[in-house]
Amino acid sequence: MKTKAVFYHAGCPVCVSAEENVARALDPSRYELEIVHLGQDKSRLAEAEAAGVKSVPALVIGGQAFHINFGADLQALK
């Protein structure tokens, strides 16, 4: 069974670069990767916040948030 991984971002250059690196790094046979652009889909902001995301880009794997660099504070996207 694959582990769900969700990559949240806001479309900024830092986020896009991180998205490309994460997509290459995660083994598709082990992880089901979903990309969520919070700048385009604000309905997912509460979900990201509940998962522990404080800023984007961020990767959530197995319910644990990993913050990558710093592109935008989640509050700025609301």
Secondary structure, 3 states (H helix, E strand, C coil): CCEEEEEEECCCHHHHHHHHHHHHHCCCCCEEEEEEECCCCHHHHHHHHHCCCCEEEEEEECCEEEEEEEEEEHHHHC
